[in-house]
Amino acid sequence: MIKDILAIDDSAAMREILAATLRAAGYRVSVAVDGEEGLANARAQSFDLILTDQYMPKRSGLDVIAALRAEPAYEATPIFVLTTEDGDAFKDAARAAGATGWIAKPLDLDTLTDLIAAMQGSGAQR
């Protein structure tokens, strides 16, 4: 069951929007300002779902995903990359890094919450 979500994004506005939307939907949300902080948070606490921006200082979203997939605690955790990229090369790279999927920016917040709810119903969990 998805209860704890980590949202990693270098945009303060996006972090606020994600946190407010997901908290209103009943999830516990932690945020990180970049890939390094996101990895540190993920290693310090267990999360049921991770959302990461692609283009951030210090580490990209795909770097974060690859690093997390190398850790036993996150082998099966759903991890989505938030991005403006939509080309096949990026999608191939996201799959290779271990992304569960990608969510196009600008985000449709209803679609995001519906996706998470659908994952709950499908039994997707660690």
FIDREN-189936 format. One line per field, with one value per residue (C-alpha): residue number from 1; residue in one letter; x, y, z. Coordinates in pm, whole numbers, plus 32768, in hexadecimal, padded with zeros to 4 digits. Layout:
BEGIN
num	c(NUM / ...)
residuo	c(A / ...)
px	c(X / ...)
py	c(Y / ...)
pz	c(Z / ...)
//
This chain:
BEGIN
num	c(1 / 2 / 3 / 4 / 5 / 6 / 7 / 8 / 9 / 10 / 11 / 12 / 13 / 14 / 15 / 16 / 17 / 18 / 19 / 20 / 21 / 22 / 23 / 24 / 25 / 26 / 27 / 28 / 29 / 30 / 31 / 32 / 33 / 34 / 35 / 36 / 37 / 38 / 39 / 40 / 41 / 42 / 43 / 44 / 45 / 46 / 47 / 48 / 49 / 50 / 51 / 52 / 53 / 54 / 55 / 56 / 57 / 58 / 59 / 60 / 61 / 62 / 63 / 64 / 65 / 66 / 67 / 68 / 69 / 70 / 71 / 72 / 73 / 74 / 75 / 76 / 77 / 78 / 79 / 80 / 81 / 82 / 83 / 84 / 85 / 86 / 87 / 88 / 89 / 90 / 91 / 92 / 93 / 94 / 95 / 96 / 97 / 98 / 99 / 100 / 101 / 102 / 103 / 104 / 105 / 106 / 107 / 108 / 109 / 110 / 111 / 112 / 113 / 114 / 115 / 116 / 117 / 118 / 119 / 120 / 121 / 122 / 123 / 124 / 125 / 126)
residuo	c(M / I / K / D / I / L / A / I / D / D / S / A / A / M / R / E / I / L / A / A / T / L / R / A / A / G / Y / R / V / S / V / A / V / D / G / E / E / G / L / A / N / A / R / A / Q / S / F / D / L / I / L / T / D / Q / Y / M / P / K / R / S / G / L / D / V / I / A / A / L / R / A / E / P / A / Y / E / A / T / P / I / F / V / L / T / T / E / D / G / D / A / F / K / D / A / A / R / A / A / G / A / T / G / W / I / A / K / P / L / D / L / D / T / L / T / D / L / I / A / A / M / Q / G / S / G / A / Q / R)
px	c(8000 / 8080 / 808C / 81DC / 8248 / 838F / 837C / 84C9 / 84C8 / 85AA / 847E / 83F2 / 82A1 / 8291 / 82F2 / 81DB / 80DB / 8138 / 813D / 7FF2 / 7F41 / 7FBD / 7F83 / 7E20 / 7DF6 / 7E5F / 7FCE / 80F8 / 81E6 / 8353 / 8403 / 8569 / 8606 / 86F2 / 8767 / 886C / 8772 / 8675 / 8767 / 87C0 / 864E / 8606 / 8724 / 86B9 / 8548 / 847D / 8393 / 827F / 8292 / 8392 / 8358 / 848E / 84C5 / 85B8 / 867E / 8710 / 885D / 8954 / 889E / 879A / 865E / 86E3 / 8821 / 8749 / 8678 / 87A8 / 8844 / 8704 / 86D1 / 8828 / 87AA / 86E0 / 85E0 / 857F / 8596 / 841B / 83A9 / 82E9 / 83C3 / 8340 / 8408 / 8360 / 83D7 / 8396 / 844E / 8377 / 8464 / 84A6 / 8615 / 85B2 / 84AC / 85AD / 86A3 / 8594 / 8545 / 86B8 / 86E2 / 85C1 / 84A7 / 834E / 82D8 / 82DC / 81E4 / 81DF / 8200 / 813B / 8099 / 7F2A / 7EFE / 7DBA / 7E68 / 7F84 / 7E9D / 7DCE / 7F0D / 7F73 / 7E15 / 7E16 / 7F63 / 7EC6 / 7DAC / 7E98 / 7F5B / 8094 / 8170 / 82C8)
py	c(8000 / 8158 / 823D / 82EE / 83AD / 845F / 857D / 85FB / 873D / 886D / 8952 / 89D2 / 8A0D / 88A8 / 881A / 88E3 / 887A / 870A / 870D / 87C4 / 86ED / 85A2 / 85FF / 8666 / 850A / 846F / 841E / 8474 / 853C / 8596 / 867C / 86A7 / 87CA / 86FF / 85A2 / 8594 / 85F6 / 8508 / 83E3 / 843F / 844F / 8302 / 825E / 82F1 / 8296 / 8194 / 8214 / 815D / 823B / 8331 / 844C / 84F2 / 8610 / 85C3 / 8706 / 876B / 87E2 / 86E3 / 85AB / 8576 / 84B2 / 838B / 838C / 8385 / 8266 / 8196 / 81CF / 816C / 8036 / 7FBE / 7FB7 / 7E89 / 7F64 / 8009 / 7EEB / 7ED9 / 8031 / 80F7 / 8219 / 8312 / 841F / 8571 / 8609 / 86DE / 85DA / 84FB / 846A / 82F9 / 8321 / 83B2 / 82A6 / 819A / 823C / 8250 / 80DF / 8087 / 814D / 808D / 818B / 80FE / 8208 / 8378 / 848D / 85B0 / 8714 / 87E8 / 86F6 / 86A9 / 8681 / 85BD / 84C7 / 84A5 / 845A / 836E / 82B5 / 8286 / 8215 / 811D / 8093 / 8059 / 7F95 / 7EC1 / 7E54 / 7F0D / 7F21 / 7ED1)
pz	c(8000 / 7FAA / 80D7 / 80D1 / 7F9B / 7F51 / 7E55 / 7DCD / 7D04 / 7CF6 / 7CC0 / 7E0A / 7D65 / 7CE0 / 7E34 / 7ED7 / 7DD1 / 7DEB / 7F67 / 7F89 / 7E84 / 7F0B / 8078 / 8021 / 7F88 / 80D4 / 809C / 8178 / 80A0 / 80C8 / 7FD4 / 7F61 / 7EA4 / 7DC7 / 7D77 / 7E8A / 7F96 / 7F01 / 7F19 / 807E / 80DD / 8032 / 80ED / 823B / 8221 / 8164 / 8052 / 7F99 / 7E63 / 7DDD / 7CE6 / 7C5D / 7B6E / 7A55 / 7A37 / 7B88 / 7C0E / 7C95 / 7C13 / 7B07 / 7B45 / 7A7E / 7B51 / 7C8B / 7C03 / 7BA3 / 7CFB / 7DAE / 7CD8 / 7D49 / 7EB0 / 7F24 / 7FD5 / 7E8B / 7D92 / 7D6B / 7DE3 / 7CDD / 7C66 / 7B67 / 7AB9 / 7A82 / 793D / 780F / 773C / 7664 / 7562 / 7538 / 7598 / 76EA / 7723 / 76D4 / 77C7 / 78D4 / 78AB / 78B6 / 79F9 / 7A93 / 7A87 / 7ABB / 79C8 / 7979 / 79B0 / 78BD / 7935 / 7958 / 7A49 / 7A4C / 7BC3 / 7BA5 / 7ABE / 7BBA / 7CDF / 7C04 / 7BA0 / 7D09 / 7D6B / 7C4A / 7CC2 / 7E17 / 7D76 / 7CA5 / 7DD7 / 7D69 / 7E9B / 7F19)
//
